[in-house]
């Protein structure tokens, strides 16, 4: 494949990506329709000032209308990851979508080049188009797969560390601290050992101080983590604050329940081990045993038959 063929292939891919972007950007979103209705009822002076504000908005800030393909958990994880490189929260989703487009384009161009240099002959046009499509799809899906993997790992880390955090919170509450002060102290103590859980507790502490209802802040924690045991603990704490039962006792009951759930999960995993070890034993251990046990006898038979023939 010559250089003009590569340039033509790149041009076709750029036209496809640009056309798709134009089609998506031309679709009127809910926010745009709402802005048009607001402009229709505003006075003329207010409309002029509003148009100036809209003109000041950059293209990157208009791209969040494309976030429909991401769930709320994925959007939160994208914002959290981009905050580490000092990207504002309102621009994290557009930058993430831009990175997906760049990666899709890069892999879409790289795959035909690799097919050209790794193959023995120049690939045909259908093969080039196939490799370009596969590379573009892989580049588009890899970032979201990475985000989903981070969400699973973060959820697992929160679930594993929450019983310890509840026990520390029991100590803080029994020492005379309020729920807000106890959450702040526990989050500070868990910054090094459980950073994911510390972030969630810090956010819950901030929401308790801001929101008018503690139960809403705890419900937000359960929605973010999306763990059944966390929902159970949050329900217990909400009922305790509603009916005035001792908070330390409710926290201790929640920690005990989470410990029991973790123990049951470990027992289930241990009970599945014999079935999971059957195939590795048959593939790797049994042939070795047969070779060790039957190998000397087979060699002796070979020597016997070889001596008999001579």
N, C-alpha and C positions, 0 to 999 in steps of 0.2 A: 504494500500500500504506500503510495507516494505522498509527499507533503500536500499537494493540492487536494487529494482525496480526504486527508485528515481535516483540512480547512473547510471543505464542503460538508463533511460530517459534523464538524463543530458548528457550522452555520445553521444546519438543519436543527440541531439540538437547541441552539440559542433561540431560533424562531419558535420552536414548540414551547419552550419554557416561557418566553416573553408573551406569547399568545395566551397561555394559560393564566399568567399573572394579570394580563389586561382584562381577561374575562372575569376573573375573580374580583379584581378591584372595581369593575364596573357594576357589580351587583349592589344595589342599595341596601345597606344594612339598617338595623333598627335604630341605631343611634343617629344615622343620617336622616332617616325619615322623621324622627322626633325633632331634630334640629330644624328641619324645614317647616314643621308645624309651629315651632316656637317662633321662628323668624316671621311667619305669616301673621302672627297676632301681636308682635312687638311694634312699637313706634319706629318711624324711619330712622331717627338718630340712634336708637338702640340697635337697629338692624345693621347700621354702618359700623358701629363699634364691635358688634358680634362678628361681622365679616372680617374685620381686621384681625380679631383674635384667631379666627379660623385660618387666615392666611399665615399667621405667625407659626402655626403648628407645622412641624416638619413632616416629611413623608414617613419617617420611622415611627412617629407617634400615631399615624393613621393606620398602620399595619395591624394593630391589635384586633381589628375587625375580622382578621383571618384566624383567630384563635379557636374557632368553633370545633376543630378537630381534636382539641386537648381537653381532658377532663379537669376538674377543679384540683384534684391531687397533683396531676401533672403540671398544671400551671403554677401551683405553689412550689413544686420542686424546681421548676425552671427559674422562678424568681429567686429561690434560695441559692441555686448554683451560680447564677449570674451576679448575685450580690457580692460574691467573693471576689469578683474582678471589678467592683465598683460600678456596676451598671444599675441605673435606677429601676425601681420595680415596674414603672409604667412602660419601660422600654425593653424589658427582659424578653417578653414574648415576641416582639418584632425581631430582635436580634437572634432569637432562637430559630425563628422561621427563616431568616436570612442565612443563618449557618446551615440549615437543612438544604436550602436551595444551592448554596455554594458547594456543599459536600456532594449533593446529587449531580451537579454539573461536573465536578472534578472526577468522580468515579465514572460518570458516563463517558468522559473523554479518555480516562485512563484504561478502562477495560478494553476498548478496541485496540489501543496501542499495545497492551500486553498480549492480546490475541494475535497481533501481527508479529511481534518479536518472539513469542514463545512457540508459535506454530512453524511447521516446516515450509508452508507455502502461504501466499497472500490470501487471507480469508475473503469470501465472497461478500456481496452487499447484504444479503439477508443475515449472514453471520455477524457482520459488523453492526447492523441494526439491533440484532438480538443482544449482543454484548453491551451495546450502548444502553438499551432498555433495562437490562439486568443491573448494570452499574448504577444507573440513575435511581432505580427502585431501591437498591441496597443503600445508596447514600441518603435517600429520603427516609428510610426506615431505621437506620442505625441510631440516630440521635434519640428517637422516641423510645427505642428499645433500651438505650442506656439510661434514660430517665425512669422508665418503669423498673429497671433493675435497682436503681438507687432508691426508689420508693419502697420496694420490697425489703431491701437491706435496712433502710431507716426504720420501717415499721417493725421489723424483727428486733432491731436494737432497742427500740422503745419498749416493746413487749417484754424483753428479757430483763431490762433494768428497772421497770416500774415497781415490782414488789420491794426491791431494796429502797427505792425512793419513798414508797408509802411507809415503810418501817422507820426511815429517818424522819418523815413528816410526823409520825406518831410521837417520836421523841421530842420534836420541836413543840407540838401542840401540848403535850403533857408538861413541858417545861414552862408553859405560859404564853407562848407565841400565838398570834392569830393565824388563820389560814393563809393570808397574804404574806405575812412575814415568814411563815414556815416554808412556803413555796419558794420565796426568794432565797432563803438560806440553803434549802436543799439543792436548788438549781446551781448556786455558787459552789457547793461542795462536789457536785457531779460534773462540773465543766470538763475535767480532765479524763475521768473514767467513762462517763456516758455523755458525750457531747450532744447527741441527737435528743436524748431525753431532757438534758439541761435546756436546750433551745425550746422544746415544747413547754416545759414548766415555766420558763421565763415569759413566754408569750401568754400563757394562761394567767400568770401573775399580773401582767400588764392589762389583760382584758378584765380581770376582776377589779382592778383599780379604775378602769375607764367605764365599763358597762354598769348600768344601774342594778343588774341582777347577777349574783354569783352563779346561779344555776345556768345562765346562758353561757358564761365563760367556760364552765365545766362541760356543757353540751358541745361547745365548739372544739374542745380538746378531744372529745369522743369522735366527733365528725372528722377531725384531721387525721387521727390515728387509725380509725376504722378497724378497731379490734374489739371482739365481743367482750372480753374480760374488762377492757377499759370502760365500755358502756355499762357493764354491771357495777363497777366501782363508782362511776359517775352517778348512776341512778341511786346507789346507796348514800352517797354524800349529799345529793340533792334532797332526798327524803330526810336525812339527818338534820340539815339546815332548815328544812321546812317545819318539822315537828319538834325541833329542839332537843333531840337526843344527843348524847355525848359524841363529839366529833372524833375524839381519839379512838373510841370503841369502834366506830364505823370504819375508820381507816385501818384499824387492826384486822377487822373482819374482811375488808377488801384485800389486804395484803395476803391473808391466809387463803382466800379463795383463789387469788392469782397463783400462789405457790402450788395449790392443789391442781390447778389447771395445767401448769407447767409440768408437774410430776406425771399427770395423766398423759400428756403429749409424749414425754420421754418413754413412758411404759408402752405406748402404742408404737413408737418407733422401734423400741427394743423387741416387741413381739413380731414386727415385720422382718427383722433381720434374718431368721432362718430361711424364710422364703426367698429373700433377696440374695442370700449366699448360695443358693442351690446352683444357679447357672455358673458363677465363678468357680465353684468346687468341681463341677463337671468339666469345665473347659480347661482348667489349669492344674488342679490338684490330682484329679483321678488319672489323667494320662501320665503324670509323673510317677504316681504310685505303681501303675501298671508297668512302666518302663523299669523301675527299680526292682519290682518283684519278679517280673517275667523276663527281664533282660538277660541275666546270667543263664537261665534255662534255655533261652533262645540261642545264645551264643554257643552253649554246650551242644545243642542239637545240630547247629551248623557245622561245628568242628567234627562231630560224629559222622554226619552224612558226607562231609568233605573227605574224611579219612577213609570211609567205606568205599567211596568212588575210586580213590587212588589204590 
